[in-house]
Amino acid sequence: STMFLTIGVMFCMNDILLPIVKERFTLSYVEATFIQMSFYIVYILWPLRIMRTIELYGYKKNIIGAMVICIAGCLLFVPAYFLESYLLILLGVFIISTGVTVVNVAANPYAALLGTPDGAHVRLNFVQAFSRVGYAATPLVASMLIYSGAANEPRIHIPYLVLAGMILLVVIFMSVFKMKDFKPLAAEKISVFKIFKKSRDYPQLYYGIPTMFFYVGAEACTSGFFISYITTHDYSQETAATFLTFYYVLAAFFALVGAWLLRIIQPGSLLSVFGAGMVVCYALVIWGPESIAPFALTGLGGFLSIMFPTVFSLAIENLSDFTEKGSALLNFAIVGGAVFPPLQGFIADTEGINLSYIVPAACIAVVTAYGIYTGAGKPKTEGRKGKLRFCHAKPLVKRH
């Protein structure tokens, strides 16, 4: 749970970092989005290699190793600050993201395995709730740490030093306490191209992969340019951080509301409704009056809340033995977070930051279309009351 808290902080720090480096290094919006590119590009480089490493060394060792990698990335911000090197900042972000990627691949199944199978969903929801706490707490706390020095000079290395200390505690806890370890059974080696070709047999996955690509692009754009957008509407940096905090609080709250709504509404239908709500909010962000636009931007957090898990679950529904490979393809699609921010940055540089939000709006239009597509089909049911049928694969791990 503590580890998931630090993961939420690491993700949110990119949103704080982008406007600061833009001003400090006198960058264009496109150049500032190298922060997002450095963070998300790893999703196309490492996932298959990480899977092989987990097969060799198990979940626990990989998670501890990933946390050590994150510490190294955080500590790199110290020389980056004193040498005033944007290149070192980008390298630090890249190293942190490498560790986070390992955690994304290994930590969720590890949490599921730490206990009885019937409690897996409870454990996963519990630990992931801490990542949302990390998201919500970071804007205000990080801004306070960054601007606490003399002359209000942004000390970007301070929150990363605090974060490195938090992660070190996680490493110590996981090393000292006798937590069980597990290894997945070695899978047959297969190329990404062959896996993607096979995905054509599963339309919900085949169309879900580009949908995930566009969704992550929209999320990275929305939060990455958030503070810059708010400050251009005559709000201070501190007020902008407060807006961002409410953005993530709404995301956490509506994640719970969405989980309840999914019990009575078909996932594709709920996805399309939330997507339509986002398009309306983006329209207000782009063309709405200045008194409303910042609140419309903040409200996007509520609609974004259910999208990642809903797209993911719809895409892998009824894949049976192809589920793991489908999940790997969806992880590759997260690279969308590296593709769309530079495009938004180009529009922000040439046409203004308001109009730049047309990029995530177009991405969410694709997500909405996927919701309509999946919502139009009848869910496969079994038994009384039309309960959804789940396919349970054979155990994929062996205990040590």
Secondary structure, DSSP 8 states (H G I E B T S, - for coil): -HHHHHHHHHHHHHHHHHHHHHHHTT--HHHHTHHHHHHHGGGGTSHHHHHHHHHHH-HHHHHHHHHHHHHHHHHTHHHHHHTT-HHHHHHHHHHHHHHHHHHHHHHHHHHHHSS-GGGHHHHHHHHHHHHHHHHHHHHHHHHHHHT-SGGG---THHHHHHHHHHHHHHHHHHHHS----EEE-------HHHHHHHGGG-HHHHHHHHHHHHHHHHHHHHHHTHHHHHHTTT--HHHHHHHHHHHHHHHHHHHHHHHHHTTTS-HHHHHHHHHHHHHHHHHHHHHS-TTTHHHHHHHHHHHHTTHHHHHHHHHTTT-GGGHHHHHHHHHHGGGHHHHHHHHHHHHHHHH-HHHHTHHHHHHHHHHHHHHHHHHHS---B-SGGG-B--------EEE-
